[in-house]
């Protein structure tokens, strides 16, 4: 059985931790885990939990997938920075969505 490289283990561990954090925010509503969010925002907690939790889950699953890929094959060195860029885009999208949020309804 092949032993994964240490970088693959690091990606898998980080992805697992981020995925668990996303689950806690999204499904259990633990918004206190979000840095700088104190619950006094004009955006309801459930909306923040859904938006941020979904983004954190997507990032965690992507990092887990990259770690899984790195553990079974030799990935190019340029793929790591591309994953980092994708994470920055996801976080930027989340910040934009939260800053432009307008409640729907009557």
C-alpha positions in Angstrom: 0.0 0.0 0.0 1.5 3.4 -1.0 2.1 5.9 1.7 0.8 9.4 1.0 3.3 12.2 0.9 3.3 14.6 3.9 1.8 17.4 1.8 -1.1 15.2 0.9 -1.7 14.4 4.6 -1.5 18.2 5.4 -4.1 18.9 2.7 -6.4 16.1 3.9 -6.1 17.2 7.6 -6.8 20.9 6.7 -9.7 19.9 4.5 -11.2 17.7 7.2 -10.9 20.5 9.8 -12.4 23.1 7.4 -15.2 20.7 6.4 -16.1 20.1 10.1 -16.1 23.8 10.7 -18.5 24.3 7.7 -20.8 21.6 9.1 -20.9 23.3 12.5 -21.7 26.7 10.9 -24.1 25.5 8.3 -26.2 22.9 10.1 -25.7 23.8 13.8 -25.7 27.6 13.4 -22.4 28.1 15.2 -21.9 31.6 13.7 -19.7 32.5 16.7 -16.9 30.6 14.9 -16.9 33.3 12.2 -14.2 35.9 12.9 -15.7 39.4 13.3 -19.3 38.3 13.4 -21.1 39.1 16.6 -24.7 38.6 15.7 -25.5 42.3 15.9 -25.6 42.6 12.1 -28.6 43.5 10.0 -28.4 40.1 8.3 -30.2 37.4 10.2 -28.1 34.7 11.8 -29.7 31.9 9.7 -28.8 33.7 6.5 -25.2 34.2 7.6 -25.0 30.5 8.7 -26.4 29.3 5.4 -24.2 31.6 3.2 -21.0 31.2 5.2 -21.5 27.5 6.0 -22.0 26.6 2.4 -18.9 28.5 1.4 -16.8 26.9 4.1 -18.2 23.4 3.2 -17.3 24.0 -0.5 -13.8 25.1 0.4 -13.3 22.1 2.8 -14.5 19.6 0.3 -12.3 21.1 -2.4 -9.3 20.9 -0.1 -10.2 17.3 0.8 -10.5 16.4 -2.9 -7.1 18.0 -3.6 -5.5 16.1 -0.7 -7.1 12.8 -1.9 -5.8 13.5 -5.4 -2.3 14.3 -4.1 -2.3 11.1 -2.0 -2.9 8.8 -5.0 -1.0 10.6 -7.8 1.8 13.1 -8.3 0.1 16.5 -8.8 1.8 19.4 -10.6 3.2 22.0 -8.3 1.1 24.7 -10.0 -2.1 23.1 -8.8 -1.7 24.1 -5.1 -1.7 27.8 -5.9 -4.7 27.3 -8.2 -6.6 25.8 -5.3 -5.6 28.8 -3.2 -6.8 31.2 -5.9 -10.1 29.3 -6.0 -10.4 29.7 -2.2 -9.8 33.4 -2.5 -12.5 33.7 -5.2 -15.0 31.8 -3.0 -14.3 34.0 0.0 -14.5 37.1 -2.1 -17.9 35.9 -3.4 -19.1 35.3 0.1 -18.0 38.8 1.3 -19.8 40.4 -1.7 -23.0 38.4 -1.1 -23.0 39.3 2.6 -22.3 43.0 1.9 -25.0 43.3 -0.7 -27.6 41.3 1.1 -31.1 42.7 1.1 -34.0 40.9 2.8 -36.7 39.6 0.6 -40.4 39.8 1.4 -43.0 42.4 2.0 
